[in-house]
Amino acid sequence: MMSEIMIFLFRVSMILFSAMGFIVAYLLLTKDVTFFFKFISVLAISCWVLSVAYFSYEMYFKHFLHSK
């Protein structure tokens, strides 16, 4: 039980950390910067979307469906 809570808190903190990266990436995309920074920003946004999608999948399908 305790390890499940720690894993949950770790995953939530990773999503919050990547959300901060998402905000920075969005701000970089809206500014006039070089192609390299825009490329890194698109990668950061993609990683954030994938991490949220995976977290949602894991929480719904693995936790809620198997607990029934």
N, CA, C and O atoms as a printed pandas DataFrame, in Angstrom:
     atom_number atom_name residue_name chain_id  residue_number  x_coord  y_coord  z_coord
0              1         N          MET        A               1    0.830   -1.202    0.000
1              2        CA          MET        A               1    0.000    0.000    0.000
2              3         C          MET        A               1    0.868    1.257    0.000
3              4         O          MET        A               1    0.612    2.194   -0.756
4              5         N          MET        A               2    1.883    1.271    0.843
5              6        CA          MET        A               2    2.739    2.451    0.927
6              7         C          MET        A               2    3.521    2.656   -0.365
7              8         O          MET        A               2    3.710    3.789   -0.808
8              9         N          SER        A               3    3.971    1.569   -0.963
9             10        CA          SER        A               3    4.745    1.705   -2.195
10            11         C          SER        A               3    3.862    2.209   -3.334
11            12         O          SER        A               3    4.335    2.943   -4.201
12            13         N          GLU        A               4    2.572    1.820   -3.344
13            14        CA          GLU        A               4    1.660    2.316   -4.369
14            15         C          GLU        A               4    1.461    3.822   -4.238
15            16         O          GLU        A               4    1.377    4.529   -5.243
16            17         N          ILE        A               5    1.385    4.307   -3.017
17            18        CA          ILE        A               5    1.228    5.749   -2.795
18            19         C          ILE        A               5    2.480    6.487   -3.247
19            20         O          ILE        A               5    2.385    7.553   -3.856
20            21         N          MET        A               6    3.645    5.936   -2.956
21            22        CA          MET        A               6    4.886    6.583   -3.362
22            23         C          MET        A               6    5.023    6.610   -4.888
23            24         O          MET        A               6    5.465    7.607   -5.458
24            25         N          ILE        A               7    4.644    5.520   -5.540
25            26        CA          ILE        A               7    4.698    5.490   -7.003
26            27         C          ILE        A               7    3.715    6.501   -7.581
27            28         O          ILE        A               7    4.032    7.196   -8.546
28            29         N          PHE        A               8    2.519    6.584   -6.991
29            30        CA          PHE        A               8    1.530    7.559   -7.450
30            31         C          PHE        A               8    2.047    8.984   -7.298
31            32         O          PHE        A               8    1.910    9.790   -8.219
32            33         N          LEU        A               9    2.639    9.306   -6.151
33            34        CA          LEU        A               9    3.174   10.647   -5.919
34            35         C          LEU        A               9    4.334   10.951   -6.868
35            36         O          LEU        A               9    4.478   12.081   -7.334
36            37         N          PHE        A              10    5.156    9.946   -7.152
37            38        CA          PHE        A              10    6.246   10.135   -8.094
38            39         C          PHE        A              10    5.715   10.460   -9.481
39            40         O          PHE        A              10    6.228   11.358  -10.149
40            41         N          ARG        A              11    4.699    9.741   -9.915
41            42        CA          ARG        A              11    4.145    9.971  -11.245
42            43         C          ARG        A              11    3.459   11.325  -11.333
43            44         O          ARG        A              11    3.576   12.014  -12.346
44            45         N          VAL        A              12    2.750   11.710  -10.287
45            46        CA          VAL        A              12    2.109   13.026  -10.280
46            47         C          VAL        A              12    3.166   14.124  -10.324
47            48         O          VAL        A              12    2.999   15.114  -11.036
48            49         N          SER        A              13    4.251   13.962   -9.570
49            50        CA          SER        A              13    5.305   14.977   -9.588
50            51         C          SER        A              13    5.985   15.044  -10.948
51            52         O          SER        A              13    6.376   16.123  -11.393
52            53         N          MET        A              14    6.129   13.894  -11.615
53            54        CA          MET        A              14    6.716   13.920  -12.956
54            55         C          MET        A              14    5.807   14.650  -13.936
55            56         O          MET        A              14    6.298   15.373  -14.803
56            57         N          ILE        A              15    4.502   14.478  -13.817
57            58        CA          ILE        A              15    3.573   15.186  -14.704
58            59         C          ILE        A              15    3.596   16.683  -14.409
59            60         O          ILE        A              15    3.539   17.496  -15.331
60            61         N          LEU        A              16    3.677   17.051  -13.138
61            62        CA          LEU        A              16    3.744   18.476  -12.800
62            63         C          LEU        A              16    5.044   19.091  -13.303
63            64         O          LEU        A              16    5.060   20.219  -13.796
64            65         N          PHE        A              17    6.133   18.335  -13.174
65            66        CA          PHE        A              17    7.420   18.817  -13.672
66            67         C          PHE        A              17    7.394   18.969  -15.186
67            68         O          PHE        A              17    7.904   19.951  -15.725
68            69         N          SER        A              18    6.798   17.994  -15.872
69            70        CA          SER        A              18    6.727   18.101  -17.322
70            71         C          SER        A              18    5.743   19.185  -17.749
71            72         O          SER        A              18    5.881   19.746  -18.836
72            73         N          ALA        A              19    4.750   19.488  -16.909
73            74        CA          ALA        A              19    3.834   20.587  -17.225
74            75         C          ALA        A              19    4.575   21.922  -17.189
75            76         O          ALA        A              19    4.303   22.809  -17.998
76            77         N          MET        A              20    5.506   22.063  -16.257
77            78        CA          MET        A              20    6.320   23.288  -16.238
78            79         C          MET        A              20    7.158   23.376  -17.512
79            80         O          MET        A              20    7.316   24.450  -18.091
80            81         N          GLY        A              21    7.693   22.230  -17.939
81            82        CA          GLY        A              21    8.426   22.200  -19.199
82            83         C          GLY        A              21    7.529   22.522  -20.378
83            84         O          GLY        A              21    7.968   23.154  -21.338
84            85         N          PHE        A              22    6.276   22.095  -20.316
85            86        CA          PHE        A              22    5.302   22.395  -21.363
86            87         C          PHE        A              22    5.072   23.900  -21.463
87            88         O          PHE        A              22    5.007   24.456  -22.559
88            89         N          ILE        A              23    4.949   24.553  -20.310
89            90        CA          ILE        A              23    4.727   26.003  -20.302
90            91         C          ILE        A              23    5.933   26.727  -20.887
91            92         O          ILE        A              23    5.781   27.646  -21.691
92            93         N          VAL        A              24    7.128   26.312  -20.483
93            94        CA          VAL        A              24    8.342   26.930  -21.028
94            95         C          VAL        A              24    8.439   26.686  -22.528
95            96         O          VAL        A              24    8.799   27.586  -23.287
96            97         N          ALA        A              25    8.115   25.462  -22.955
97            98        CA          ALA        A              25    8.167   25.136  -24.380
98            99         C          ALA        A              25    7.160   25.963  -25.165
99           100         O          ALA        A              25    7.460   26.427  -26.266
100          101         N          TYR        A              26    5.973   26.150  -24.610
101          102        CA          TYR        A              26    4.966   26.965  -25.292
102          103         C          TYR        A              26    5.434   28.412  -25.417
103          104         O          TYR        A              26    5.253   29.048  -26.455
104          105         N          LEU        A              27    6.033   28.919  -24.349
105          106        CA          LEU        A              27    6.542   30.290  -24.404
106          107         C          LEU        A              27    7.662   30.419  -25.434
107          108         O          LEU        A              27    7.760   31.432  -26.125
108          109         N          LEU        A              28    8.505   29.390  -25.534
109          110        CA          LEU        A              28    9.561   29.419  -26.545
110          111         C          LEU        A              28    8.987   29.362  -27.956
111          112         O          LEU        A              28    9.518   29.995  -28.869
112          113         N          LEU        A              29    7.905   28.606  -28.140
113          114        CA          LEU        A              29    7.304   28.504  -29.470
114          115         C          LEU        A              29    6.677   29.821  -29.915
115          116         O          LEU        A              29    6.654   30.134  -31.106
116          117         N          THR        A              30    6.173   30.583  -28.963
117          118        CA          THR        A              30    5.510   31.825  -29.338
118          119         C          THR        A              30    6.499   32.973  -29.529
119          120         O          THR        A              30    6.129   34.021  -30.058
120          121         N          LYS        A              31    7.726   32.795  -29.114
121          122        CA          LYS        A              31    8.737   33.839  -29.294
122          123         C          LYS        A              31    9.478   33.638  -30.606
123          124         O          LYS        A              31    9.355   32.594  -31.247
124          125         N          ASP        A              32   10.239   34.634  -30.994
125          126        CA          ASP        A              32   11.024   34.534  -32.222
126          127         C          ASP        A              32   12.396   33.975  -31.864
127          128         O          ASP        A              32   13.332   34.716  -31.566
128          129         N          VAL        A              33   12.490   32.644  -31.901
129          130        CA          VAL        A              33   13.742   31.965  -31.557
130          131         C          VAL        A              33   14.170   31.107  -32.745
131          132         O          VAL        A              33   13.464   31.014  -33.749
132          133         N          THR        A              34   15.332   30.487  -32.612
133          134        CA          THR        A              34   15.876   29.685  -33.711
134          135         C          THR        A              34   15.104   28.376  -33.861
135          136         O          THR        A              34   14.306   27.998  -33.003
136          137         N          PHE        A              35   15.364   27.705  -34.961
137          138        CA          PHE        A              35   14.693   26.431  -35.257
138          139         C          PHE        A              35   15.025   25.376  -34.203
139          140         O          PHE        A              35   14.175   24.554  -33.861
140          141         N          PHE        A              36   16.249   25.395  -33.691
141          142        CA          PHE        A              36   16.661   24.401  -32.694
142          143         C          PHE        A              36   15.781   24.482  -31.451
143          144         O          PHE        A              36   15.344   23.453  -30.938
144          145         N          PHE        A              37   15.517   25.690  -30.963
145          146        CA          PHE        A              37   14.688   25.836  -29.772
146          147         C          PHE        A              37   13.242   25.467  -30.055
147          148         O          PHE        A              37   12.558   24.922  -29.187
148          149         N          LYS        A              38   12.770   25.758  -31.263
149          150        CA          LYS        A              38   11.404   25.356  -31.607
150          151         C          LYS        A              38   11.299   23.834  -31.689
151          152         O          LYS        A              38   10.292   23.260  -31.276
152          153         N          PHE        A              39   12.325   23.185  -32.215
153          154        CA          PHE        A              39   12.338   21.729  -32.296
154          155         C          PHE        A              39   12.326   21.110  -30.904
155          156         O          PHE        A              39   11.571   20.171  -30.648
156          157         N          ILE        A              40   13.155   21.628  -30.006
157          158        CA          ILE        A              40   13.183   21.141  -28.621
158          159         C          ILE        A              40   11.833   21.390  -27.944
159          160         O          ILE        A              40   11.373   20.557  -27.164
160          161         N          SER        A              41   11.202   22.515  -28.232
161          162        CA          SER        A              41    9.902   22.825  -27.638
162          163         C          SER        A              41    8.834   21.844  -28.098
163          164         O          SER        A              41    8.013   21.393  -27.300
164          165         N          VAL        A              42    8.845   21.515  -29.385
165          166        CA          VAL        A              42    7.871   20.545  -29.902
166          167         C          VAL        A              42    8.107   19.173  -29.265
167          168         O          VAL        A              42    7.151   18.470  -28.937
168          169         N          LEU        A              43    9.367   18.794  -29.091
169          170        CA          LEU        A              43    9.662   17.518  -28.424
170          171         C          LEU        A              43    9.169   17.521  -26.979
171          172         O          LEU        A              43    8.617   16.526  -26.508
172          173         N          ALA        A              44    9.365   18.630  -26.279
173          174        CA          ALA        A              44    8.925   18.711  -24.884
174          175         C          ALA        A              44    7.403   18.627  -24.777
175          176         O          ALA        A              44    6.877   17.960  -23.886
176          177         N          ILE        A              45    6.702   19.301  -25.679
177          178        CA          ILE        A              45    5.240   19.248  -25.665
178          179         C          ILE        A              45    4.764   17.837  -25.982
179          180         O          ILE        A              45    3.817   17.348  -25.366
180          181         N          SER        A              46    5.411   17.184  -26.934
181          182        CA          SER        A              46    5.032   15.809  -27.283
182          183         C          SER        A              46    5.256   14.865  -26.109
183          184         O          SER        A              46    4.415   14.009  -25.837
184          185         N          CYS        A              47    6.373   15.008  -25.416
185          186        CA          CYS        A              47    6.652   14.160  -24.247
186          187         C          CYS        A              47    5.629   14.394  -23.148
187          188         O          CYS        A              47    5.218   13.452  -22.472
188          189         N          TRP        A              48    5.213   15.652  -22.963
189          190        CA          TRP        A              48    4.222   15.954  -21.943
190          191         C          TRP        A              48    2.889   15.307  -22.282
191          192         O          TRP        A              48    2.247   14.714  -21.415
192          193         N          VAL        A              49    2.472   15.417  -23.534
193          194        CA          VAL        A              49    1.200   14.818  -23.947
194          195         C          VAL        A              49    1.250   13.301  -23.789
195          196         O          VAL        A              49    0.286   12.694  -23.324
196          197         N          LEU        A              50    2.365   12.689  -24.173
197          198        CA          LEU        A              50    2.491   11.239  -24.038
198          199         C          LEU        A              50    2.493   10.801  -22.579
199          200         O          LEU        A              50    1.903    9.776  -22.238
200          201         N          SER        A              51    3.153   11.572  -21.714
201          202        CA          SER        A              51    3.190   11.184  -20.306
202          203         C          SER        A              51    1.813   11.301  -19.665
203          204         O          SER        A              51    1.437   10.455  -18.854
204          205         N          VAL        A              52    1.062   12.334  -20.016
205          206        CA          VAL        A              52   -0.296   12.469  -19.468
206          207         C          VAL        A              52   -1.199   11.361  -20.007
207          208         O          VAL        A              52   -2.013   10.804  -19.271
208          209         N          ALA        A              53   -1.052   11.045  -21.290
209          210        CA          ALA        A              53   -1.875    9.977  -21.872
210          211         C          ALA        A              53   -1.558    8.635  -21.221
211          212         O          ALA        A              53   -2.468    7.871  -20.901
212          213         N          TYR        A              54   -0.276    8.344  -21.022
213          214        CA          TYR        A              54    0.097    7.074  -20.404
214          215         C          TYR        A              54   -0.367    7.012  -18.952
215          216         O          TYR        A              54   -0.840    5.973  -18.492
216          217         N          PHE        A              55   -0.231    8.118  -18.236
217          218        CA          PHE        A              55   -0.657    8.154  -16.843
218          219         C          PHE        A              55   -2.166    7.934  -16.749
219          220         O          PHE        A              55   -2.636    7.201  -15.879
220          221         N          SER        A              56   -2.922    8.568  -17.641
221          222        CA          SER        A              56   -4.369    8.385  -17.636
222          223         C          SER        A              56   -4.733    6.945  -17.964
223          224         O          SER        A              56   -5.616    6.367  -17.331
224          225         N          TYR        A              57   -4.060    6.365  -18.946
225          226        CA          TYR        A              57   -4.306    4.973  -19.308
226          227         C          TYR        A              57   -4.008    4.051  -18.137
227          228         O          TYR        A              57   -4.786    3.150  -17.823
228          229         N          GLU        A              58   -2.875    4.288  -17.499
229          230        CA          GLU        A              58   -2.471    3.411  -16.404
230          231         C          GLU        A              58   -3.427    3.522  -15.219
231          232         O          GLU        A              58   -3.784    2.518  -14.602
232          233         N          MET        A              59   -3.833    4.740  -14.910
233          234        CA          MET        A              59   -4.737    4.919  -13.777
234          235         C          MET        A              59   -6.103    4.305  -14.070
235          236         O          MET        A              59   -6.688    3.665  -13.196
236          237         N          TYR        A              60   -6.618    4.489  -15.279
237          238        CA          TYR        A              60   -7.964    3.988  -15.557
238          239         C          TYR        A              60   -7.974    2.480  -15.794
239          240         O          TYR        A              60   -8.676    1.741  -15.104
240          241         N          PHE        A              61   -7.198    2.035  -16.763
241          242        CA          PHE        A              61   -7.293    0.630  -17.156
242          243         C          PHE        A              61   -6.678   -0.307  -16.133
243          244         O          PHE        A              61   -7.267   -1.340  -15.813
244          245         N          LYS        A              62   -5.520    0.027  -15.619
245          246        CA          LYS        A              62   -4.856   -0.906  -14.714
246          247         C          LYS        A              62   -5.420   -0.844  -13.298
247          248         O          LYS        A              62   -5.565   -1.875  -12.641
248          249         N          HIS        A              63   -5.735    0.346  -12.832
249          250        CA          HIS        A              63   -6.164    0.462  -11.433
250          251         C          HIS        A              63   -7.667    0.227  -11.282
251          252         O          HIS        A              63   -8.090   -0.623  -10.498
252          253         N          PHE        A              64   -8.468    0.980  -12.033
253          254        CA          PHE        A              64   -9.910    0.938  -11.812
254          255         C          PHE        A              64  -10.556   -0.326  -12.387
255          256         O          PHE        A              64  -11.481   -0.873  -11.787
256          257         N          LEU        A              65  -10.084   -0.785  -13.527
257          258        CA          LEU        A              65  -10.706   -1.972  -14.102
258          259         C          LEU        A              65  -10.303   -3.250  -13.372
259          260         O          LEU        A              65  -11.102   -4.180  -13.262
260          261         N          HIS        A              66   -9.070   -3.300  -12.875
261          262        CA          HIS        A              66   -8.625   -4.501  -12.178
262          263         C          HIS        A              66   -9.063   -4.531  -10.725
263          264         O          HIS        A              66   -8.995   -5.576  -10.078
264          265         N          SER        A              67   -9.512   -3.397  -10.206
265          266        CA          SER        A              67   -9.954   -3.382   -8.818
266          267         C          SER        A              67  -11.384   -3.891   -8.676
267          268         O          SER        A              67  -11.839   -4.170   -7.566
268          269         N          LYS        A              68  -12.099   -4.014   -9.803
269          270        CA          LYS        A              68  -13.487   -4.487   -9.738
270          271         C          LYS        A              68  -13.556   -5.990   -9.621
271          272         O          LYS        A              68  -14.647   -6.555   -9.555
